[in-house]
């Protein structure tokens, strides 16, 4: 902002369209709080996994997350802060969070310096204080203390960067820490307030053997699982209370517990309380599993600070208070505290109230303890020592006050949230009971040790987004295993032994020399320098392998601006959003047309209608009655059960349609009684009955002759069919055995007639062929000579009188005795009929095809015919197979 000139001074009345800086800061704070509240409303845990299964939600979260990371990256570049928070970066989530925390510290420190300079206060150099083993009363604190402008406090910024002279507390423990790759076994010694004995609680199921207990993924049973399941809050815990404001810190007595006698005195006082507040302080950098360094307990009257490093082997006594169901233990965010108590002290909790779960039930914008203290107590919590090294002994006053504040105001917050849950809940106090149920689930968690498997390095490899060959992959696998073994033996964390980014760099470069290994690490971890030879040998063994090329999967170019995809069949899609409604219309119509349920044209031909099979009523196979033989009682029982079911489609039909008369298939169509007079019983008894075999008629010869048409029409006029749906008066009379025999004889007679007709047709064809052959031979001898053979008759059309005479002869032949027909009757042979048809087809001669074996008209046998040329100037001249008048070799133009 330019300063106004002295000649024309003008007061500054706006600051980025705001009245002043305070107005701008208030507006910015409201925007940040609204964004934080909106982010906290997003689903977490199992809810997040459920909503992530929907593509629409997943796409929106990815796009918005990428946009926010891009804005943060621009802000870091504008402030000249090193760090990369891009969406596709190789950093893990924890490392990205560390980059963001460092950026916040630098930006806030720069803002504090500028404010001090604007107010005229000179900047003092930050003092570096390192904890020592001497008993001096030097002030020590965390390295990330924020600069403050409050005149009531000291203006010096204390930073604890390291603690080189602190003795490792693991060396003074009586019990050696178990870092093996085996499942965690409960370390509880005594089980107070037990509803089930300790032996029964730790008893393994019958199907679990010794080999299962050595599996790293195996979990021993929770010692207090039965007590937690049977716990239910008493009626007194579900009643509203009068909140009791805590006394100031200066007035409330503080006791530091570091001996067993002081611990017993504290337990006597805690047993008289109805509720206590508990919190823990943890350290995880210089140990493999972690260490609980401090425990804070507050009552309505006193505050306690317990040195858990000094009383590590005596804190199992506190189970007498923590497992008492009559005492409410108030925690905040106890997910990690519960597991730390089990791992280090064998302590379990019954009757717990988690204020973090209560904040979620009440729908707060933030769930941190500092937000609850500001909301209920109007106190701003000082979190500058949150990442301090809590192994420092003796504890400085700043760390003691910081730890004391976490539990001093927690009981008052518990009272306020309890009343608020009762006010918002229903008559059954559902919200308060929900918080107790959630807290009970947190208390039922079981601690699990860090597990190592040979394939753990693949997870790190996938997160890195790198492409390694076989040498690099082998080096990554072996170095990863070496780091895990070294961390377990030395009781150090992975970050202290060899951080992930250094491990990936060593595996990618594969340095030949030892100095190259050290060059990949900055700063060099102490254990890497001590075990440099072993680590270098692992890399050399990986380099000896024959390299194989690994093709990198081509990445799809991502658009700079993405549009979330919406699914029409998704419940989460807005039903009023019509912008994407017509995208899939063509595909839907195409799929419907493929099913064949809808015709492509509007016209429906008769063929479509005739192809539809109509049924009198729908048939469902799942509910259809099955016809099977009943064998035994079991099948009879099944049949009775099936009969008891009612078809849902027949449930609301009239009674006439519910039970339609079932007609057997054999009785659906019946013949009328024959009109032919019955023969005598003596004759019919002697006649043998042969099975009816219909004549095989080829498709090409069907319905060609008038005789067959007349015969079929006669049959259709004499024999009519009657369905079972006709009235009882029209039903056929029962046919006797003699009538059946007569109908069978009639069928056999019809078969004989058909055979006689077919034989006559064959004879006529043979006669025609003979005549044709004789005619051709006669033309060869003399083309102008007449036909001399008397046997061959001229092909003159028959007169009408002849046809009438033939018809009368046929009628006379029909009157043949039954005995004569039966003597000449033979069963029809289908194979012979098929072979005869094949022979007749082969004997047919096609007149339109040239046959060189046949004699020519001129009497000369010319078997060879010259093929016409297909090229040349005379190729267009037409040619014929027959000889021309001028000679056989001349061509016609």
Secondary structure, DSSP 8 states (H G I E B T S, - for coil): -----STT------SSSSSSHHHHHHHHHHHHHHHHHHHHTS--THHHHHHHTSHHHHHHHHHHHHHHHHHHHHHHHHTT------TT-S--HHHHHHHHHHHHHHHHHHHHHHHHHHHT------EE----SS--------TT------TTS----EE----TT---GGGG-SS----SSS----------S-SS-HHHHT---TT--HHHHTSTT-----TTHHHHHH----GGGGS---------TTTSEEEEE-SHHHHHHHHHHHTT-SEEEEEEEEE-SSSSS-EEEEEEEE-SSEEEEEETTTTTTTGGGGHHHHT-TTSEEEESSTHHHHHHHHHHH----SSEEEHHHHHHHHT-S--SHHHHIIIII------TTTT--TT-SS--HHHHHHHHHHHHTHHHHHHHHHHHHHHHS-TT-HHHHHHHHHHHHHHT---------TTTHHHHHHHHT----HHHHHHHHHHHHHHHHHHHHHT--HHHH--HHHHHHHHHH--SSHHHHHHT-SS--HHHHHTHHHHHHHHHHHHTS--------------SS------TT-TTS-TT--TTTTSSHHHHHHHHHHHTSS-SSS---HHHHHT----SS---TTTS-------HHHHHHHHHHHHH---GGGTTS-HHHHT-----GGGSEEE----S----HHHHHHS-----------GGGTT-SHHHHHHHHHHHHH--EEETTS-GGGS-----HHHHHHHHHHHHHHHHHHHHHHHHHHHHHHHHHHHHHHHHHHHHH-SS-----SSS-------HHHHHHHHHHHHHHH---HHHHHHH-----HHHHHHHHHHHHHH---TTS--TTS--TTS----------SSSTTTTS---SS-BTTBTT----
